[in-house]
Amino acid sequence: MGESSTIIVLLTITVIILSVVIVALLAVVTLLLLRLNKIAKNIESVSDNLAQATEWLTPAKLIGTVVSVFKR
């Protein structure tokens, strides 16, 4: 009886430790995904701003703006 109870206790401790490790890994993965999502949103904002600046600097847009300023 002594050996089987020792085995059961060791297995229980092992299962508890593995559960804690799995929960910790899930928390780390979740935090990483949230941080990556934040970085992706920042990159998207920068690319949108760059696209708007590029659109404004097209020759047709610049000439149209200059012409409209001198027409007034």
N, C-alpha and C positions, 0 to 999 in steps of 0.2 A: 504494500500500500504506500510506503514511503517514496518509492521511486516514481510511481505513477503520479502522485500529487506534486512531486518536484517537477516532472515533465509538464504537467498542466500549468503550473505557476510560470515556468519559463516560457511556454507557448503564449500564455496570456500577456506576459510582459512584452514579448516579441510583437504580438499583434497590436498592442497599445503603442509601442514605439513606431511601428510602421504606419499606423493611423495618423500619428502626430506628424511624421515626415511627409505623408501624402497631403495632409491639410496645409502644411507649410509650403510645399511645392506649388499647390494650387493658388495659394495667396500670392506667392512670388510671380507666378505666371500672369495672374490677374493684374497685378501692379504693373508688370512690364507691358501688357497689352494696353492698359490705360495710358501709360506714358507714350507708347508708340502712336496711339490714337491722337494724343495731344500734339505730338511732333508732326503727324500727317496733316492735321488741321492747320498748323502754322505754315507748313510747306504749301498747302493749297492756297492759303491767303496770300503768300508771297507770289506764287505763280499767277494768281488773279490780278494782283497789283502790277506785275510785270507785263501781263497781257494788255491791261488797260493803258499802261504807259507806251507800250509798243504800238498799240492802235492809235494813240493820239499823235505819235511821231511819224505816222505814215505821210508820205509826200502829199497825197490828195487831201488829207485832213488839215495839214499845215497850210497848204495853198488856199483851201476853202476858208480857213479861219482868217488868214491875212486878207483875203478878198472881202470877207464880210466886215472886217474892221475898217477897211478903206472905203467901203460903200456907205457907211454911216456918215 
